[in-house]
Amino acid sequence: MESELEGHKSKLVVEGEDFNTIDAFRLIDKNGNGAVSKNEIIDFLAKEVRDEIPFSADEINMFFVRFDKNEK
C-alpha cells in the first residue's frame, strides 16, 4: 500500500516543486474554509483514489470520530 500512496503523491507533485502536507490539505479543502469536512474527504477519495484505495463510509466516519477535534 505504501508504494501505491507514493505513486499518488508522485502524480500530485508538480515538477520542480515539493509536495507537502499543506498542499495535500488544500487539495481536499475545496471550499477553502480552512477545515476539511466528511463530504470533502468523500469527494476527494471518490475522484482521486477510490478505485485504487477503497474506503467505505464507515471507515471515513471512524476516521472523523478518531481525529475530528471539532466534531463536524
VEXDRENMAR-366465 format. One line per field, with one value per atom (N, C-alpha, C, O): residue in one letter; x, y, z. Coordinates in steps of 0.05 Angstrom, whole numbers. Atoms other than C-alpha are relative to their C-alpha. Example, Ala and Ser with C-alpha at 12.3 -4.5 7.8 and 13.67 -1.06 7.14 Angstrom:
BEGIN
residuo	A, A, A, A, S, S, S, S
xx	18, 246, 18, 39, -16, 273, -15, -5
yy	-24, -90, 24, 24, -24, -21, 22, 44
zz	0, 156, 0, 13, -1, 143, 14, 18
REM end
This chain:
BEGIN
residuo	M, M, M, M, E, E, E, E, S, S, S, S, E, E, E, E, L, L, L, L, E, E, E, E, G, G, G, G, H, H, H, H, K, K, K, K, S, S, S, S, K, K, K, K, L, L, L, L, V, V, V, V, V, V, V, V, E, E, E, E, G, G, G, G, E, E, E, E, D, D, D, D, F, F, F, F, N, N, N, N, T, T, T, T, I, I, I, I, D, D, D, D, A, A, A, A, F, F, F, F, R, R, R, R, L, L, L, L, I, I, I, I, D, D, D, D, K, K, K, K, N, N, N, N, G, G, G, G, N, N, N, N, G, G, G, G, A, A, A, A, V, V, V, V, S, S, S, S, K, K, K, K, N, N, N, N, E, E, E, E, I, I, I, I, I, I, I, I, D, D, D, D, F, F, F, F, L, L, L, L, A, A, A, A, K, K, K, K, E, E, E, E, V, V, V, V, R, R, R, R, D, D, D, D, E, E, E, E, I, I, I, I, P, P, P, P, F, F, F, F, S, S, S, S, A, A, A, A, D, D, D, D, E, E, E, E, I, I, I, I, N, N, N, N, M, M, M, M, F, F, F, F, F, F, F, F, V, V, V, V, R, R, R, R, F, F, F, F, D, D, D, D, K, K, K, K, N, N, N, N, E, E, E, E, K, K, K, K
xx	16, 0, 18, 10, -17, 57, 10, 11, -9, 82, -23, -18, 23, 11, -3, -8, 3, 8, 22, 18, -21, 76, -5, 1, 8, 50, -20, -17, 19, -8, 13, 8, -14, 38, 16, 17, -16, 82, -17, -8, 18, 22, -7, -12, 8, 7, 23, 18, -23, 77, 5, 6, -7, 90, 30, 44, -28, 158, 15, 9, -17, 210, -11, 2, 11, 165, -4, -8, 5, 158, -29, -43, 27, 92, 0, 15, -1, 76, -28, -48, 26, 20, -19, -43, 17, -7, -12, -35, 10, -12, -22, -42, 20, -50, -26, -48, 23, -97, -16, -40, 14, -112, -14, -34, 14, -129, -27, -46, 24, -182, -19, -44, 16, -207, -10, 0, 9, -245, -12, -9, 13, -284, 18, 11, -21, -221, -6, 4, 7, -251, 20, 16, -20, -190, -8, 6, 8, -227, -8, -16, 7, -239, -24, -24, 24, -309, -1, 15, 3, -331, -6, 4, 7, -362, 24, 27, -23, -297, 19, 31, -16, -259, -13, 2, 14, -311, 3, 8, -2, -310, 29, 33, -27, -234, 7, 18, -5, -230, -14, -3, 15, -284, 13, 13, -12, -248, 29, 37, -29, -175, 10, 27, -13, -162, -20, -12, 21, -228, 6, 3, -3, -211, 25, 25, -25, -141, 2, 15, 0, -151, -28, -35, 28, -223, -5, 8, 8, -253, -30, -44, 29, -322, -9, 7, 11, -368, 5, 11, -5, -359, 29, 35, -28, -283, 5, 20, -3, -288, -12, -1, 12, -336, 18, 21, -18, -288, 24, 33, -22, -232, -8, 7, 9, -273, -5, 1, 4, -293, 27, 29, -26, -220, 16, 28, -18, -188, -13, 1, 13, -240, -4, -21, 1, -229, -24, -32, 23, -287, -26, -48, 24, -336, -19, -43, 17, -362, -5, -19
yy	-24, 0, 25, 45, -23, 47, 9, 33, -7, 43, 13, 30, -12, 59, 29, 46, -28, 121, 17, 40, -15, 143, 6, 27, -4, 134, 23, 40, -22, 180, 27, 47, -24, 230, 10, 34, -7, 229, 13, 32, -12, 245, 28, 44, -26, 306, 20, 44, -17, 334, 14, 1, -15, 389, 0, 4, 3, 380, 25, 48, -21, 421, 11, 28, -10, 434, -23, -46, 20, 398, -2, 19, 4, 368, -5, -22, 3, 375, -3, -4, 4, 367, 22, 17, -22, 436, -2, 3, 4, 421, -21, -18, 21, 357, 10, 4, -11, 394, 18, 16, -18, 446, -15, -5, 16, 392, -10, -12, 11, 366, 22, 19, -23, 433, 17, 39, -13, 452, 27, 45, -26, 510, 20, 43, -18, 539, 13, 35, -12, 550, -8, 0, 8, 520, -24, -30, 25, 457, -20, -13, 21, 390, -14, -25, 14, 361, -29, -37, 28, 289, 0, -16, -1, 308, 6, -5, -6, 338, -24, -29, 25, 275, -20, -32, 19, 231, 8, -9, -9, 274, -4, -13, 4, 273, -29, -36, 28, 198, -11, -28, 10, 186, 8, -7, -10, 229, -8, -13, 3, 216, -28, -38, 25, 148, -23, -45, 19, 110, -28, -48, 26, 55, -15, -39, 13, 42, -5, -24, 4, 51, 4, 26, -4, 38, 5, -9, -6, 67, -1, 10, 1, 52, 25, 39, -22, 105, -4, 15, 6, 70, 7, 17, -6, 76, 31, 40, -29, 150, 12, 29, -9, 160, -6, 11, 7, 123, 19, 26, -19, 169, 26, 37, -25, 230, -2, 16, 4, 202, 1, 12, 2, 189, 27, 34, -22, 253, 28, 48, -26, 308, 13, 5, -14, 355, 19, 27, -18, 399, -15, -2, 17, 341, 8, 10, -7, 362, -23, -21
zz	0, 0, 0, -12, -1, 15, -28, -34, 27, -57, -16, -33, 14, -82, 9, -8, -9, -38, -11, -18, 12, -63, -29, -39, 28, -134, -2, -21, 0, -118, 6, -7, -7, -86, -24, -30, 23, -148, -21, -35, 19, -192, 7, -11, -9, -150, 1, 1, -1, -149, -26, -47, 24, -199, -2, 17, 4, -229, 11, 4, -12, -190, 26, 38, -25, -130, 19, 11, -21, -64, 6, 7, -9, -45, 30, 39, -29, 29, 11, -4, -13, 79, -6, -10, 6, 66, -28, -33, 28, -9, 0, -13, -1, 7, 12, 3, -13, 54, -19, -21, 19, 1, -23, -33, 21, -50, 10, -5, -11, -3, 9, 6, -10, 26, -24, -29, 25, -38, 4, -13, -3, -8, 14, 17, -11, 24, 27, 33, -26, 93, 22, 45, -20, 129, 16, 36, -13, 150, -21, -43, 19, 117, 11, 34, -8, 121, -9, -26, 10, 113, -29, -44, 29, 46, -17, -39, 16, 22, -2, -23, 0, 42, -19, -35, 17, 8, -29, -46, 27, -55, -11, -33, 8, -57, -5, -26, 4, -48, -24, -39, 23, -100, -26, -45, 25, -152, -4, -26, 3, -137, 4, -11, -6, -106, 5, 13, -7, -98, -12, 1, 13, -148, 10, 11, -7, -122, 30, 39, -29, -46, 10, 18, -8, -29, 29, 46, -27, 34, 2, -16, -4, 60, 15, 28, -15, 90, 30, 44, -28, 157, 8, 29, -5, 152, 2, 18, 0, 136, 26, 38, -25, 195, 24, 42, -22, 241, 1, 23, 2, 217, 14, 29, -12, 236, 30, 45, -28, 303, 15, 37, -13, 319, -1, 19, 4, 291, -1, 1, 2, 285, 27, 43, -26, 343, 2, 24, 1, 321, -1, -1, 2, 316, -22, -17, 22, 248, -18, -38
REM end
